[in-house]
Amino acid sequence: MTSATDDDRVLRVEVSAGVARLTLDSPANRNALSRAMRAQLRAALTDALADDSVRVVVLDHTGRVFCSGMDLSEAAGGAAADQGVNEFPELLQLIWSAPKPVLAVVRGPARAGGVGLAAACDVVVAGAGATFAFTEVRIGVVPAVISLVCRPRMLPHAVHRLMLTGEVFDAATAAGAGLVDLAVADDEVDAAVAGQVAALAAGAPAALAETKRLLRSGTDLAGQVPTLLELSARFFASEEGQEGIAAFREKRPARWVPSAE
């Protein structure tokens, strides 16, 4: 497996008994999808998919937060390519089209791109402490890229409302909307994950790969990417987008939020 130096590592990788466990390990920035996180996650996924001993990939996390989305400290100034707009779809497609099943374990908050990361997986297990939100509109950007994987997975009316409101919703609501497959008590997460891993590993590798290809065949992610990339990049670089990012970082309301007075 490829790995960064200890000082640079934001992802822990462990392969054992046919399972590659990729653990987001950057709690200081809420496991945000920084340049380092995106690069290490993509490299680890590529290695796991190429490793014949790996039957199932598990995406887990340390710390209280599953993933807070894009690292907005890298998004200031409108440098869309630098903050990951152009490469995040490739990461989502890598998970979505992987010939091996990928399972996400959400034990805490998932926001924006973090929701997309989970949605790209084949199975999502969430604890009662998990929460979700499509926060993009609240900082003046559009959930364009993650719509690639959220819309096929979720009920249309649910994803419509939740992406427009940006409100926080719990694991039970996420399960009802189709985003989460198994919503369980926090102390039952590990057992639920183990059960799903065992069930997935019981499938024949070639049959699993072909079944997944069959199930994904109606969704043309690659064909939608150019249009959605342009939309996402345009809003990240826009006046609204930059104001929203600044307001978020400065912990103040964005200027379009109505005053309570």
N, C-alpha and C positions, 0 to 999 in steps of 0.2 A: 504494500500500500504506500502511496505517496504521502508525505507528511511535511508540515512546516517545522521550523525550529520551535523549541519549547516557548520562547518569548513571543513568537508570532502565531502560535496555534490557537484557533478559535473553534476548532472542531475536533472531537475525540473519535477515534475509529477503533472498533474492536470486532474481530471476526472469530466466531466460536460456534461449533456445532451447526454449521451451515447458515448462520445468521450474521449478517454484517450490520452492526449497530453504529449508526452515525449520530453522534450526540452534539448538538449545538452547545458550545461551551464558551459563551462570551456574555456572562450575566451583567458585566459592568455597563454594557450598552443595550441590555435587554435582548440579547441574541439578535441584534439587528442584522439585516442583510448587507453588511459592509462589503467592500471590495474583497477583503481577506476571506470573509465568510462565503461569499459566492464562489470564489476561486477554489477554496478548499473543499466545499461541498460538491462542486462539480467534479473535481479530481477524484474525490472519494467515491462518488457514485459511479464514475467511469470505471474505476478499479474494481468495485464490487460487482458490477455487471459483467466484467470480463473474467472474473474469478469463478471457475467452474465449481469450486467448493461451496460457493454462496448460493443458497436457495431462496432466501428472503432478506430484504433490506428493511431495517427499522430506523425511522427518523425520530430521535428523542431529544431531550434538552436538559440542561442543568439550570439551576436558578428558578425563580418564581415565574418567569415569562417564557412562553414557548418561542415566539418570535414577534418582534414589534414592527416588522416590515423593513422597508428601505432605511438605510442609515441617513437621516436627513442632514446630519452634519456634513455629509459629502454631497448634498444636493443643492446647497446654497450657491447662488450665482448662475443658475440655469444650465449648468454643464450636464446635460441629459446623459451623454455617453458615459461620463465619469461616474454618475451615481447609479448606473446599472440598468437604465431603461432599455438599452439595446441588447444586453446580455441576459437579463432575467428570463425572457421567453425561452431561451435555449435551455436554461436550467429546468423550467417547468416542463418543457417538452421531453427532456431527458427522463424525468420521473414518469410523466404521463405515458410515454411510449416504451418504457423499459420492459424487456421481455421477462423480467422477474418481478414478483409482487413487491410493492413498497408500502409499508405501514407507518402511519404517523401516530405519535403518542403526544397528546396535548394535555399537559397537566396545569397550565395557567393561561394567561392572556395571549391571544393571537390577534394581530392587527394587520390590516391592509395586505401587503405582500406576504406576511406570515400566514394569513388565511389562505392565500393562493398556494403557498407551499404545501399546506396540509391538503387542500382540495385536489392537488395534482396526484396525490397518493391513491392507491387502490382501496385501502381501508384506513379509516380514522377512528382511533379510540380516544375518548376525552373523559377526563375526570370531572367531578362536580365543581371543582375550582376553576375550570377552564371557562374563559369568556372569549367572545369574538366580536369584531367590528370592522366594517369597511369604512375606514376613516378618511378616505381620499377626498371626498367632496368637502370635508370640513377644513382641509388645508388648501383648497383651490385646485386640486388635480382630479384626474379621472381614473377609476379602477379599470382601465382599458386592458392591460396585460393580464391581470388575474381573472378577468371575465372569461378568458379562454378556457379556464379549467373550472371556474365556479358555475357558470351558466349550464354546462352539460350535467353537472352533478346535482344542482339544487332545483327545487321547485320554482317555476317561473315567477309566481306572485311573491314568493318569499324573497328571492334574490332581488327582485325589483324594489320592494319596500326597503330592504336592509341596505342596499347600495345607495338609495336616495336619502335615507335618514342618517346614515352613519352611526346609528345608535348601537350600544353595546347589547349583546344578547348572550344568553347562557347556553350550556351544553345541551340541555333538553330542547331548547328552541332550535339549536343547530341541528340536532338529530331529526326533529320534525321537518326541518327545511331540506334535509338531505345532505347537509354538509358533513355531519358526523354519523358514523355507522353505529358505534356503540358508545352510549353515554352511561358511565358507571360511577359509583362512589369512589372518592379519591383513594381509599384503601383497597379498592378492587381493580385498579388500573393494571398493575403488573400481572395479575392473574388473567385478566381479559386479554392482554397483549400476548401472554404465553399461549393461551388457548387459540387465538387467531394465527399466531406463528406456526403452531403445530398443525393446524388445519391447512394452512397454505403450503407448508412443507410436505404434506401428504400427497399433494398433486404431482404428477409427472412433469418434469421440467419443460419438455417440448410441448406437451399438451397445455400447460399453464401459459406459456408464451403465445401459442396460437389462439387460445381462448381470450387472452387479453387483447391481442391484435384484433380479433373479431369484435369484441365489445367496444373497442375504441374506434372502429373503422368508420362510424358515422360522423365523427367529429374531425374536421380538417383544421387542426391547429395551425399548421405551417402556412396554409393559404390565407389565414386571417392576420398573421403576424405583421406584415408590412404596414397595413392600414392602422392597426392598433398601436404599433410602435410610434408612428407619426403623431397620432392623437396624444399618446402619453407624453412624448417628448415635448410636444407643443405646449401642453398645459404645465409641465414642470418648469419650462422656461418662461411662462407667461407672467404678467404682472400679478395676477391673482395667485398663481402658484408660488411665486417667490414671497409674496406677502403672507400667505398661509404658512409656509415653512418658517419664515421669520417669527410669526406670531406663536407658532408651536414651540420653537426653541426658546423664545423669550417668555413663555408661559403667560400670554395675554390673549384676549379675544382678537380675532382677525377683524379688519375694519368693516367687513360686510355683516358682522354679527349685530343684530339690532340691540340698541341700548335698552337697559331696563328702566331708564328714566321716562 
